[in-house]
């Protein structure tokens, strides 16, 4: 009997039973069906952020000043006015010309409200000028940025498109319905805002059950509701909120019925540029990724312990919400937080738990979001890593230095500090070779949050080798879907046999996203390396993966991934079509431009490849991959001198890429710049000390220059590393017999 992996048994057990193959699926019925029986919940929900997530623009919903108000930014003066009982704005259009646009919907309510404008093709676009509901003023959402009319972030472009960027989490039962061939949307929803069935799932069976006389109601699972919201643990409840409160990518429409968070979503890890190295929020990450790092989450705390699920308000104000669980005499005492409760007759923010443990950061200029990792302030980590801290970086003591905060912290709490995963992550982001051991320790230590362990696994891609390969393979069988998914995405391709052996079983994972991501990785492997049942599963899951990408072609990344799939299959016409489709969505999306350039070069169109690479480097000078590709292209067409600056740029920008250093060294040697060439070639060898190519290049370099002692040392190294290769022996013999 074959043992079933623990994660398979657990997740299959969680799946709802298939009550009857012939039973029709539940449907969405709307909140009006809920009110009579759930009056209190409905009244709490009214006026909540969920209720006001989106609405039709009218007298009751529009908060902004539309009395011929003007707002000027970056040379554009927008005018907000009313005409025929409708709301209008005169502002810069998609062609850069001033035009009048009707505002059809409101979007959000506080601390800011945005406005949606209908465009051809079923699009709704969000204005980049928003209304500050607290200060009663118009303001621009991207201060300091010059966003031209052809920029992806311009309010008329895809970066501000409601259908793809916003709608899923501001409406109920949304179907995006994007047609890539025509570039149009036929987006539909059951309700315009976040209503009952957004959390409870389609309610038709529940309503049918409730309409039966109470004496005759049958006993049915969860009263006919698709989603369990009572009798569930903290992980299940947090995952219920996560689809809209996590930074994530979508692999399909969220139909409000998934058991596992990863069925249709891929949540962001604690990656550089999105989070700080210690896991604090950097970009807009929507709470989930922070909260699942916390000790609160580890110990069973859930969203509804602090927030009312229907009104979304806190259960208590101030420290009272924390004192529901924590002893006031211990944690609300001066001896704990060292701040006065009252200063000059007014309550002091310094004594509030959230000021130290949930520092805020502004997003969309004025929307302050609290970091939900509920961490202990660490000014010492700020000194080490440059990360924020609640004392001197969050508005409390802005005039003071980090050193000042660290000194006071040490006086109050002593010098002893626990090691923090942030030290390891920062070292890994900086390419420190010594970080590898720390990443393995994070991954293997189950006391760390799952998201931290998955992030460590992802970072191990920067440390290729047998130990990382073994960690990736082990992670494929981990209990945690997020760790398995990270391994599926990150595991290095080896021999076809090994790759098929590792990823073939993942085609049967209980979680949909893992299956389709495994299919994407296996798409180009020869079918002879797969078992018959795996080959069948690959066809099914690959079709679903392609369908998922096609449904999201309003995002440049989806078009690029689909193009990569076709390019790897050798279907270059389809690959070019989807690369260009991705660039139509966002012509600044550099992965599509770089890949298209490589495809053009591969097909012999060097002129187009060069044009695309130069264009890319003009927009993104620090895209060192593009500089490297352009250098190789120029060398290939005989323009060696032109290539050198680009290869130098790539070598400086990618110091840990041994092949870049190697090629840079070869080119320098060819140009008789011997001292620089020697340095570059040894840089390559230091990164891969046993590489035959790098040893060969340096032996050849020294031998041709009469530096026989250096060549002999390297020949001995080659013999030791590659005893089956004749070259090392021949060089040693030639040097000794000269």
Residue pairs with C-beta under 8 A, 6 or more apart in sequence:
5 477
6 479
7 477
7 478
7 479
7 480
7 481
7 484
7 510
8 509
8 510
10 479
11 259
11 260
11 481
11 510
11 511
12 510
14 259
14 260
15 259
15 510
16 221
16 226
16 259
17 221
19 221
25 202
26 201
26 202
26 203
26 204
26 205
26 224
26 226
27 202
27 204
28 172
28 173
28 190
28 191
28 197
28 202
28 203
28 204
29 197
29 202
29 203
29 204
29 207
30 190
30 191
30 195
30 197
31 42
31 191
31 195
31 196
31 197
33 203
33 207
34 41
34 42
34 196
34 203
35 42
37 210
38 196
41 196
41 310
42 196
42 310
44 308
44 310
44 311
45 51
45 195
45 196
45 310
45 311
48 310
48 311
48 312
48 313
49 108
49 109
49 110
49 312
50 193
50 194
50 195
50 198
50 312
51 193
51 194
51 195
52 61
52 106
52 108
52 109
52 193
53 107
53 108
53 169
53 170
53 171
53 193
53 194
54 105
54 106
54 107
54 108
54 116
54 170
54 171
54 192
54 193
55 61
55 105
55 106
55 192
55 193
56 104
56 105
56 106
56 192
57 86
57 87
57 103
57 104
57 105
57 106
57 115
61 106
62 87
62 103
62 106
62 113
62 115
63 106
63 109
63 113
63 131
63 133
64 80
64 113
64 115
64 131
64 138
65 80
65 131
65 136
65 138
66 80
66 81
66 82
66 87
66 88
67 81
67 82
68 79
68 80
68 81
69 79
69 80
69 81
69 138
70 77
70 78
70 79
70 80
71 77
71 78
71 80
71 129
71 138
71 139
71 140
72 78
73 129
73 140
74 140
74 146
74 147
76 91
76 92
76 98
78 89
78 90
78 91
78 92
78 129
78 138
79 89
79 90
79 91
80 87
80 88
80 89
80 138
81 88
81 89
81 90
82 88
86 102
86 103
87 102
87 103
87 115
88 100
88 101
88 102
88 103
89 100
89 101
89 103
89 115
89 117
89 127
89 129
90 98
90 99
90 100
90 101
91 98
91 99
91 101
91 127
91 129
91 155
92 98
92 99
92 149
93 99
93 101
93 149
93 156
94 149
94 154
94 156
94 157
95 149
96 148
96 149
96 150
101 117
102 117
102 118
103 115
103 116
103 117
103 127
104 116
104 117
104 118
104 124
105 115
105 116
105 124
105 192
106 113
106 114
106 115
106 116
107 113
107 114
107 115
107 116
107 126
107 162
107 166
107 170
108 114
108 170
109 133
110 133
110 134
111 132
111 133
111 134
111 366
111 367
111 368
112 130
112 131
112 132
112 133
112 139
112 364
112 365
112 366
112 367
113 130
113 131
113 133
114 126
114 127
114 130
114 131
115 126
115 127
115 130
115 131
116 124
116 125
116 126
116 127
116 162
117 124
117 125
117 126
117 127
118 124
119 125
119 156
120 184
121 182
121 183
121 184
121 185
122 163
122 184
122 185
122 186
122 187
123 161
123 162
123 163
123 184
123 185
124 161
124 162
124 163
124 167
124 187
125 155
125 156
125 160
125 161
125 162
126 155
126 160
126 161
126 162
126 165
126 166
127 155
127 160
128 140
128 141
128 142
128 147
128 153
128 154
128 155
128 160
129 138
129 139
129 140
129 141
129 155
130 138
130 139
130 141
130 364
131 137
131 138
132 138
132 139
132 366
134 366
135 366
139 365
139 366
140 365
141 364
141 365
142 153
143 365
145 153
147 153
147 154
148 154
149 156
150 157
150 587
151 157
151 159
151 588
152 158
152 159
152 585
152 586
152 587
152 588
152 589
153 159
153 160
154 160
157 586
158 164
158 165
158 554
158 555
158 556
158 585
158 586
159 165
159 586
161 554
162 170
163 176
163 178
163 185
163 187
163 554
164 176
164 178
164 552
164 554
164 555
167 174
167 176
167 187
167 189
168 174
168 176
168 243
168 244
168 250
168 253
168 254
169 194
169 243
169 244
170 193
170 194
171 189
171 190
171 191
171 192
171 193
171 194
172 189
172 190
172 191
172 192
172 193
172 194
172 195
172 196
172 197
172 198
172 256
173 189
173 190
173 191
173 197
173 198
173 202
173 255
173 256
174 187
174 188
174 189
174 253
174 254
175 187
175 188
175 189
175 253
176 185
176 187
176 253
176 551
176 554
177 185
177 186
177 187
177 188
178 184
178 185
178 551
178 552
178 553
178 554
179 185
179 186
180 550
180 553
180 554
180 581
183 584
185 554
190 197
191 197
191 198
194 244
196 203
197 203
197 256
198 256
199 227
199 229
199 240
199 241
199 256
199 309
200 206
200 225
200 226
200 227
200 229
200 256
201 225
201 226
201 227
201 256
201 257
202 226
202 256
202 257
203 224
203 225
205 220
205 224
205 225
205 226
206 223
206 224
206 225
207 224
208 224
209 217
209 218
209 220
209 223
209 224
210 217
210 223
210 224
212 218
222 228
226 256
226 257
227 240
227 256
227 257
228 236
229 237
229 240
229 309
232 240
233 300
234 297
234 300
234 301
234 302
237 302
237 303
237 304
238 288
238 291
238 292
238 297
238 302
238 303
239 260
239 261
241 288
241 303
242 248
242 261
242 265
242 267
242 288
243 254
243 258
243 261
243 264
243 265
244 286
245 286
245 287
245 288
246 261
246 265
246 267
246 268
246 285
246 286
246 287
246 288
246 289
247 267
247 268
247 274
247 283
247 284
247 285
247 286
247 288
247 289
248 265
248 266
248 267
248 268
249 265
249 266
249 268
249 557
250 264
250 265
250 266
250 552
251 264
251 265
251 266
251 512
251 513
251 516
251 548
252 263
252 264
252 512
252 548
252 551
253 264
253 551
254 264
254 265
255 264
258 264
260 481
260 510
260 511
261 267
261 481
262 481
262 482
262 485
262 511
262 512
262 513
262 514
263 511
263 512
263 513
264 512
264 513
265 513
266 485
266 513
267 288
267 289
267 451
267 482
268 274
268 285
268 289
269 289
269 451
269 454
269 455
269 458
269 486
270 279
270 289
270 293
270 425
270 451
270 452
270 455
271 455
271 458
272 429
273 282
273 283
274 282
274 283
274 285
275 281
275 282
275 283
275 285
275 289
276 282
276 385
276 387
276 388
276 422
277 385
277 387
277 422
277 423
277 425
277 426
277 429
278 375
278 378
278 381
278 385
278 387
278 420
278 421
278 422
278 425
278 426
279 290
279 293
279 373
279 375
279 421
279 422
279 452
280 290
280 359
280 371
280 373
280 375
280 387
280 388
281 289
281 290
281 361
281 369
281 371
282 361
283 363
284 363
284 364
284 369
287 369
287 372
289 451
290 371
290 372
290 373
291 297
291 303
291 372
291 373
291 374
292 449
292 450
292 451
293 373
293 375
293 449
293 451
293 452
294 301
294 372
294 373
294 374
294 375
294 449
295 374
296 374
297 449
298 449
301 325
303 309
305 315
305 324
305 325
306 314
306 315
306 321
307 313
307 314
307 315
308 314
308 315
314 321
315 321
315 324
316 323
316 324
318 347
318 352
319 328
319 332
319 351
319 352
319 353
322 331
322 353
322 354
323 331
323 332
326 332
326 353
330 336
331 337
331 353
332 351
332 353
334 340
334 341
334 351
337 350
337 351
337 353
337 356
338 408
338 412
339 348
339 350
339 351
340 348
340 350
340 351
341 347
341 348
341 351
342 348
343 350
349 355
349 396
350 396
354 370
355 390
355 394
355 396
356 377
356 390
356 391
357 374
357 375
357 376
357 377
357 390
358 370
358 371
358 372
358 374
359 370
359 371
359 377
359 388
359 389
359 390
359 393
359 394
360 368
360 369
360 370
360 371
360 394
360 395
361 368
361 369
361 371
361 388
361 394
362 368
362 369
363 369
377 389
377 390
377 391
377 405
377 409
378 387
378 389
378 417
378 420
379 389
379 391
379 392
379 402
379 405
379 406
379 409
380 406
380 409
380 410
380 417
381 387
381 389
381 420
381 422
381 423
382 388
382 389
382 392
382 393
382 402
382 405
382 406
383 402
383 403
383 406
384 423
384 426
385 422
385 423
385 426
387 422
388 394
389 402
389 405
390 396
391 397
391 400
391 405
391 408
391 409
392 398
392 400
392 401
392 402
392 404
392 405
393 402
397 404
397 405
421 442
421 448
421 452
421 456
423 438
424 435
424 438
424 439
424 441
424 442
424 456
425 455
425 456
425 459
427 434
427 435
427 438
428 435
428 436
428 438
428 439
428 456
428 459
428 462
429 459
431 462
431 655
431 656
433 463
435 459
435 463
436 460
436 463
436 467
436 468
439 456
439 457
439 459
439 460
439 463
440 456
440 460
440 467
440 471
442 448
442 452
442 453
442 456
443 453
443 456
443 457
443 460
443 471
443 475
445 453
446 453
448 456
450 480
450 482
450 483
451 482
453 480
453 483
454 480
454 482
454 483
454 485
454 486
457 471
457 472
457 475
457 483
457 486
457 487
457 490
458 486
458 489
458 490
460 468
460 471
460 472
460 490
461 468
461 490
461 492
462 656
464 492
468 492
469 491
469 492
469 494
472 487
472 490
472 491
472 492
472 502
473 487
473 491
473 502
475 483
475 484
475 486
475 487
476 484
476 487
476 488
476 491
476 502
476 503
476 505
476 506
477 484
478 484
478 487
481 509
481 511
481 514
484 506
484 509
484 511
484 514
485 511
485 513
485 514
485 517
488 503
488 506
488 514
488 517
488 518
488 521
489 517
489 521
491 502
491 503
491 521
493 499
493 521
496 525
496 526
496 529
497 529
499 521
499 522
499 525
499 529
500 522
500 525
500 529
500 530
500 534
503 518
503 521
503 522
504 522
504 530
504 531
504 534
505 534
506 514
506 515
506 518
507 515
507 518
507 519
507 522
507 534
507 537
507 538
507 541
508 515
508 537
509 515
509 518
512 544
515 537
515 541
515 544
516 541
516 542
516 544
516 545
516 548
517 545
518 541
519 537
519 538
519 541
519 542
519 544
519 545
520 542
520 545
520 561
520 565
522 530
522 538
522 542
523 538
523 542
523 545
523 565
523 568
523 569
524 568
524 569
527 535
527 538
530 538
546 562
546 565
549 558
549 559
549 561
549 562
549 565
550 558
550 562
552 558
553 559
553 562
553 578
553 581
553 585
554 585
555 585
556 582
556 583
556 585
556 586
556 589
556 592
557 582
557 589
557 591
558 582
559 578
559 579
559 581
559 582
559 585
559 592
560 578
560 579
560 582
560 589
560 591
560 592
560 595
562 578
563 574
563 575
563 576
563 577
563 578
563 579
563 581
563 582
563 592
563 595
563 596
564 575
564 595
566 572
566 574
566 575
566 578
567 575
567 595
567 599
572 599
572 602
572 603
575 599
576 596
576 599
579 592
579 595
579 596
579 599
580 596
582 589
582 592
583 589
583 592
583 593
583 596
586 592
587 593
588 619
590 616
590 619
590 620
590 623
590 626
593 612
593 615
593 616
594 612
594 613
594 616
594 623
594 625
594 626
594 629
596 612
597 608
597 609
597 610
597 612
597 613
597 616
597 626
597 629
598 609
598 629
600 606
600 608
600 609
600 612
601 609
601 629
601 633
606 633
606 636
606 637
609 633
610 630
610 633
610 634
613 626
613 629
613 630
613 633
614 630
616 623
616 626
617 623
617 626
617 627
617 630
617 646
620 626
622 653
624 649
624 650
624 652
624 653
624 654
624 660
625 650
625 654
627 646
627 647
627 649
627 650
627 653
628 646
628 647
628 650
628 654
628 657
628 660
628 663
630 643
630 646
631 643
631 644
631 646
631 647
631 650
631 663
631 667
632 643
632 647
632 663
633 643
634 640
634 642
634 643
634 646
635 643
635 667
640 667
640 670
640 671
641 671
643 667
644 667
644 668
644 671
647 660
647 663
647 664
647 667
648 664
650 657
650 660
650 664
651 660
651 661
651 664
651 680
651 683
654 660
655 661
655 683
656 687
657 687
658 683
658 684
658 687
658 688
658 691
658 694
659 684
661 680
661 681
661 683
661 684
661 687
662 680
662 681
662 684
662 693
662 694
662 697
664 680
665 677
665 678
665 679
665 680
665 681
665 683
665 684
665 697
665 701
666 677
666 681
666 697
668 674
668 676
668 677
668 680
669 677
669 681
669 701
674 705
677 701
678 698
678 701
681 694
681 697
681 698
681 701
682 698
684 691
684 694
684 697
685 691
685 694
685 695
685 698
688 694
689 717
689 721
690 721
690 722
692 718
692 721
692 722
692 725
695 714
695 717
695 718
695 721
695 722
695 728
696 718
696 727
698 710
698 711
698 714
699 711
699 714
699 715
699 718
699 727
699 728
699 731
702 708
702 710
702 711
702 714
703 711
703 731
703 734
703 735
708 735
708 738
711 731
711 735
712 731
712 732
712 735
712 736
715 728
715 729
715 731
715 732
715 735
716 728
716 732
718 725
718 727
718 728
718 731
719 728
719 729
719 732
722 728
